Amino acid sequence: MYFASDNAGPAHPRVMEALVAANNGYAMGYGADTIMDEVRAQVREIFEAPEAAVYLIINGTAANSVLLASMTQPWQTVFCSDCAHIHEDECNAPEFYTGAKLTLVPTANGKITADDLRTKILGEENRGVHGPQRGPLSITQVTEKGTIYSLEDIRALTTTAQEFGMQTHLDGARFANALIALGCTPAEMTWQAGIDTVSFGATKNGALGVEACVIFDPKIAWEFELRRKRGGHLLSKHRYLSAQMQAYLADDLWLDMARSANTRCAQLAEGLRGHEAAQMLFEPQANMIFFNMSRREHKRMLDGGAVYYVMSGDPEVGDPDEQLIGRLVCDWSMTEGGVSRFLDLLRG
């Protein structure tokens, strides 16, 4: 009954086996390993982008930060949602790497709209040398609230950004979960919809620790390489990143794992709908659920062995009837039985 985070789940055995296999003998370092050549070809094929630059990095914060730094001047501002991971959960790493500021766009159900983005854009670059200049837009797919931008949503946002000469970065920590939910191709959700760079996540979806930085604008690529090295994120024994990504993509393992996580989340959501004490805040679209429940019920669940985050208060201290927000996340390894045990406990 472990629903704290998809970061807490295990790496897939095929990923671990690939690491063991890669550990045999010698390989060139810093991304010159032969496995990386195969990974680059795999990613380009998946994204239908034969000229895309593809680089590996060890975690999502670094992927987001180095990509944004390659797209942003220090006198600019990055536009993002008011609940974006780059705003709330990366310890100002994007600001550190870019030297720029973040401008927060209000959200509804975790998503920003083209109209709200336009309003925020118009509020910047109107004070000449005294104010921040307009930099890129960054959007998150799946959002931090478990919701998903449709392809039309993405096109509307990138079109608005392009009107002002801005590029768009996609934080795809849960990229595969969104892709399964939309039933589209990676190309349709990225460059065909106007996205310029992607943090293509694998860690949350069954890898040990690797993300791919996919760059569709070749002008950004060399600067990314320099910034990755300068920032301390070019691994010497790079083959261990390459091996993970190779196994992750082989035979559509990445899609199978995301499909499993989404399916378990749908099972969980269906059970919550039948329980009066728990109200979902947003209709779950991928592998994450936010819900309201009393402190009393949260404490009962946690004491009964359920593991998840209570996001808005201490489940141990306070009014037992106060409603607190909980978050449930299904990873690839969650079983049907694990969800059933949680729902049985919920029903008391």
ZIQUILIN-V287504 format. One record per run of one state. SS is the DSSP state (h for helix, s for strand, l for the rest). FROM is the first residue (numbers start at 1). LEN is the number of residues. Records with the same first field share a line. If there is no record, write none. Layout:
SS = FROM-LEN ; FROM-LEN
This chain:
l = 1-1 ; 3-10 ; 23-11 ; 47-6 ; 58-2 ; 72-4 ; 82-3 ; 89-4 ; 99-2 ; 106-2 ; 109-2 ; 112-2 ; 123-5 ; 131-2 ; 141-10 ; 164-4 ; 173-2 ; 183-3 ; 190-1 ; 194-3 ; 202-1 ; 206-5 ; 216-2 ; 231-8 ; 274-5 ; 281-7 ; 304-3 ; 308-1 ; 311-12 ; 330-6 ; 348-1
s = 2-1 ; 53-5 ; 76-6 ; 101-5 ; 108-1 ; 111-1 ; 133-8 ; 168-5 ; 197-5 ; 211-5 ; 279-2 ; 288-7 ; 307-1 ; 309-2 ; 323-7
h = 13-10 ; 34-13 ; 60-12 ; 85-4 ; 93-6 ; 114-9 ; 128-3 ; 151-13 ; 175-8 ; 186-4 ; 191-3 ; 203-3 ; 218-13 ; 239-35 ; 295-9 ; 336-12
